[in-house]
C-alpha cells in the first residue's frame, strides 16, 4: 500500500517498516498489524515528546539500553535546545566483563566520533560514571554531566529510548531468525 510505504520511508523507523512491508507481502497480516501498531505507538510518543524539554536549553543525549542475546541494543535520542531532533541505534556485543563495563566502553567510543552534548542521561548508575564524565568533559572542552535522572519528563524520554532500542533489537532478531530459516530451507532443498 502506497500510504504505508510513504509513512515508512521516514529514516528512524525504516528497519521496523521493512519488516512491516515484508510481513504484509507474505500475507502475514497479524504480524504486519502488530509491527504497524508498534511503529505508530513510537511515532505518537515522539510527536508528544518532541518538544517536552523546552524549559531545558542544553544539548542532551538520552540513552536507552536493551540487553539482548549476547549483545546490547542502544538507542541514543538527540535533544538539542529542548527539541528531539533525531536518534541513532547501535548494537554492540557483550564481550566485556559486565553490562556496566560494556556501557562505559560504548560511551567512550561513541563520543570519540559523535558530538558531545552538555548532558548524557542513562536509566541506571554504573561504577565509572565520574571517570566517563571527566573523559567526555576533556574531549568536549566544556563541562559534561552524565546523569541518572529520576523526574517524570526525563524518565519518559529514557523509556522512549529504551523502547526504541527494544523495537530495533526485536526487529533485527526476527530478520536474522528468518534469514537462518531461509538458509536452512535452501540447504535442505538443494540436497534433494
Helices and strands as residue ranges (DSSP letters): H 2-8, G 11-13, H 14-25, H 29-49, E 60-67, E 71-80, E 83-93, H 99-113, E 119-121, H 129-140, E 145-147, H 152-190
